[in-house]
Amino acid sequence: MRMTHSMLLPLGLMGLTACQGGGFSWSRPPGDAQVVTCPKHEAASARVELQNPGFDGQTLTGRLLLGAASGSLCLDRRLIESHTLTVERVLDCASGQPLAFLVVDVRTPPLRKEDLFLLGPGQWYGRDVSIPLFPHPAAGQPGPECVDVELSVHALDADAIAKPRVRVTRPTMPAP
């Protein structure tokens, strides 16, 4: 995907906004907020699935399922995409070349005790996710036809519990 000057300015401004604590930045809890930590538990061997993956040329969608084969996972039951699931790389299926993609973070309310969830052996937990990969194109271009997306899944107390890779293809557009 070729970046145009009209795309770079909004993306650059989004980056500045994130650095300055604007609408796309992660929010740390206020100094008087209660710090919520995971209870002691045995680290898990994680299982991750992205069921029914979809791609419209801009956004990756699907049902994220997290499971524990042994031990337990400490999760935020809200499963916020930019916290639990991050995009590491996006590659063009045909060439294998890396594509520039959006990095989006959202401001979230501080973690509360009732948001903590220990997922035990044999249990699964999930929800539908929507991950923007590319900006909406100007002039009606549909975005890449097929991409390989390398993801990283995080628990509250463990970074990169799994690194799934998903290949998704945009549905064919009808001829005008």
N, C-alpha and C positions, 0 to 999 in steps of 0.2 A: 504494500500500500504506500503510495507516495503522499507525503505530507505537503499540503499547500500552505502558502503564507496565511490564508484566511483561517486555517485550522491551527496554526502555530500560536497565534496571538491568544485565542481563548484558552488553549492548553497551557501556555506560559502564565497567563493570569491565574489559572486554577492552581498552578504550582506555587505562585507567590502567595495566593490566598491560604494555601495549606501551610506554608512556612510561617505565616503571620497569625495563625490561629483562626482562620476564617471558616467558612461553611464546610470545608472538606477535611478539616483537621481532627485528629483524635483528641478527646478531652480528658485531661487527668482530673480525678476527683478533687474537690476542694480540700484544703488542709484539715478541716474539721470533720470530713467524711470518714465513716468507719471503713477500715481496710478489711476487705473480705479475702480470705485465703482458703485454699483447698484443704480439706481434712487429710490427715495422714492416710495413705493408702498405698497398696502395692502397684508399681508402675505396670501398665498394660502393654500387651501386644495388640496393636490396633488393626482393625479392618475398616476399609473405606471403599464406598461405592458411590458413583454418580450414575443413578438410574435415569433412563429416558433422556439422555443429553440432547439438547436442541441448540440450534444456532441460526439466527436470522441475518447474519452478515455483520452484526454489531455486538450482540449479547449472547453469552453462553448461559443456558438454563438447564435445569435438571433437578432431581431429588437427591440431595446429599444424605447418605446414610453412614453413620459411624457405629462401629461395633467393637467389642473387646473380646479377644480370644482367651486371654488370661489376665489376671490383675484387674485394674479398673482405670477408667479415664475420668479425669475431672473436667467437666465441660460447663460452659455458659449455655444454659438451656435455650437462650435466644438464638444461638448459632448465627451470629452476625457475620455476613460474608467476608468483609474485609478484615475481620479479626480471626475467625476460625478457618477461613479458606482464602488463600492468597494465590495470585497468578505469578508464577516464576518466569515463564517464557511462553511466547506464542510463535509457532512456526508455520510457514506456508506448507501445505501438504505436498504440493507438486515439486517444489524446489528444495524444501527443507531449510530454507533461509529464515532467520528470525524476522519477525514483523514488529514494528513499534506498536505498543498497546497502551491503553489507559491504565493508570494506577490511581485507584479511587479509595479514599478512606472516608468513613462517616463519623460524625460526632454522635456518641452514644451516651445515654445516661450511665452513671457509675454502676458498677457491678454491685448487686445486692445479695445478701445471703440466700434469698429465695431463688436467685438465678443460678446458683451452684447445683450441679447434678453429677453424681457419681454413677458412671455406667459400668455395670459389672459384667463378668464373663457370660457370654452367650446372649447378652442384651444388645439391642440395636436402637438407635435414636436418630431422627433425621427431620428434614424439612425441605421444601422446595427452595431453590436458590436461583438468583438472577445476577450474573456478573458481567457488567459492561466491559467489553474488550476494545471497542473502537468507537470514535465519535460518530454521531449520525452524519452521513455524508451530505454535502451540498450537491446540487444538481442531480439528485436521485440515483447515484451510484450505489449498488447494493452491498458493497464490502466484499471481502475475500470469499471465494467459493467454499474452500475447505481449509481448516486450521487444526494443528495439533497443539493442544494447550497443556502445559506442564503446571500442575497445581501443587500447593503445599498446604497440608492440613495441620492445625495446631490445637492442642488442648490448653487449658488455662495454666497448667504447670509443666507443660512439655512442648517444646518447639518441634515442628516438623515430624509429627507422629506417622505421617504417610506422605508420599509424593506421587499421587496418581497422574497418569497422562491420559488425555481424552482426545480422540479425533472426532471432529464434528463437521458436517457438510451443510451448507445453506441450501434450503429447498430451491429447486429450479424456478426461475421467474418466467411467467408466461410471456411469449413474444407479443409486442404491442400491435 
